[in-house]
Amino acid sequence: MSQIQNLSEKVKEFLSYETGQKHTWCSGCGNYGILNSITRALVLEGYKPHQVALTFDIGCSGNASDKIMTNTFHGLHGRVIPLASGMALANQNMPIIAMAGDGATLSEGINHFIHGIRNNYNMVFILHNNENYGLTTGQASAATRVGRNMNGTPNGAFLEPINACQLALNCNPSFVARSFSGDTEQLTSLIQKGLQHKGFAFIEVFQSCPTYNKQTTDSWYNEMLKDIKNIEGYDRANISTAREIVEKKDFLATGLLYENKEKLDYNDMQTYRNVNSNPVDEVKQKDISEIIKSFQ
Ligand SMILES: Cc1ncc(C[n+]2csc(CCOP(=O)(O)OP(=O)(O)O)c2C)c(N)n1
């Protein structure tokens, strides 16, 4: 009985994240699954809607910004990581989740992706990888596989795609994970681990895009995905092993692929500061009247 009561409490908490806004994604879009897993992870970690902040990029993934009842900010294309970094600096105890498409992450905002990892800002960053520019109707992105017929490249994409996990693993990361929008159990648990992690938790999520990416379907993914739980002796503390596994062409490894618990997050790296204080308060405490006078 108490378990059922507990369950219904969790369901109520889950529903408290709903906004009632109409969904505009295509039917079968992976974004439904990702939003579901994010909400589940927040509820299971015990967060109430007002205790967390989510930042959204431009694109189909960004259209979730009014579908979840919490502190949200919908920014410019490719700029979601700087937004989230600012939030993470100003609210050091607030969990921050940032998310963006593969276009935003691997083209418009690739610089922010690299520096977000390097700085190890405290956030979960979810890459919605549908392997195309979805909202602008299906052009090839830097993640589109060679040979895929897209709008703008009807004879097939011809550039080698950027492998997001490979890139991340070459930036001295602290947390690199990969999952699939249809695997609610795995994705929810990875987001929970990301929320518990101190630093930049990168989660790449493969998502099907039934409207524009006809060849990278749910069944194609289901054949290609391999949970590292099923790889005997996999050592997620070994970066060489992680680099090797994300380069495999015959399968796509999923799970928490790499974790470095020793790497300090951005706040803890600054040993000269009182890391427990809010940087906004730090600025407020400074007397800047002399500086202002010098401009008068
Ligand atoms: C700086 C900038 N460049 C281009 C655009 C136009 N634009 C809007 S949405 C979009 C596609 C987004 O693709 P992606 O980031 O992969 O997200 P998805 O829609 O696939 O989720 C583009 C190119 C823009 N709004 N701003």
The ligand as a Tripos MOL2 file, in Angstrom:
@<TRIPOS>MOLECULE
LIG
   26    27     1     0     0
SMALL
NO_CHARGES

@<TRIPOS>ATOM
      1 C1         22.8210   31.8010  -35.6690 C.3       1 LIG1
      2 C2         21.6540   31.1380  -36.3570 C.ar      1 LIG1
      3 N1         21.8960   30.3950  -37.4630 N.ar      1 LIG1
      4 C3         20.8720   29.7770  -38.0870 C.ar      1 LIG1
      5 C4         19.5960   29.8920  -37.6190 C.ar      1 LIG1
      6 C5         18.4210   29.2300  -38.3560 C.3       1 LIG1
      7 N2         17.9980   28.0210  -37.7160 N.ar      1 LIG1
      8 C6         16.9460   28.0070  -36.8820 C.ar      1 LIG1
      9 S1         16.5680   26.4750  -36.3340 S.2       1 LIG1
     10 C7         17.8230   25.8060  -37.2100 C.ar      1 LIG1
     11 C8         18.0360   24.3050  -37.2290 C.3       1 LIG1
     12 C9         18.3570   23.7570  -35.8950 C.3       1 LIG1
     13 O1         18.9420   22.4800  -36.0220 O.3       1 LIG1
     14 P1         19.5310   21.7640  -34.7570 P.3       1 LIG1
     15 O2         20.3570   22.6890  -33.9570 O.co2     1 LIG1
     16 O3         20.1790   20.4840  -35.1960 O.co2     1 LIG1
     17 O4         18.2360   21.4270  -33.8900 O.3       1 LIG1
     18 P2         16.9380   20.5450  -34.2990 P.3       1 LIG1
     19 O5         15.9610   21.4960  -34.9430 O.co2     1 LIG1
     20 O6         17.3540   19.4690  -35.2370 O.co2     1 LIG1
     21 O7         16.4620   20.0470  -32.9820 O.co2     1 LIG1
     22 C10        18.5270   26.7920  -37.9290 C.ar      1 LIG1
     23 C11        19.6900   26.5420  -38.8230 C.3       1 LIG1
     24 C12        19.3790   30.6630  -36.4650 C.ar      1 LIG1
     25 N3         18.1580   30.7930  -35.9230 N.pl3     1 LIG1
     26 N4         20.4230   31.2810  -35.8550 N.ar      1 LIG1
@<TRIPOS>BOND
     1     1     2 1
     2     2     3 ar
     3     2    26 ar
     4     3     4 ar
     5     4     5 ar
     6     5     6 1
     7     5    24 ar
     8     6     7 1
     9     7     8 ar
    10     7    22 ar
    11     8     9 ar
    12     9    10 ar
    13    10    11 1
    14    10    22 ar
    15    11    12 1
    16    12    13 1
    17    13    14 1
    18    14    15 2
    19    14    16 1
    20    14    17 1
    21    17    18 1
    22    18    19 2
    23    18    20 1
    24    18    21 1
    25    22    23 1
    26    24    25 1
    27    24    26 ar
@<TRIPOS>SUBSTRUCTURE
     1 LIG1         1 GROUP 0 **** ****
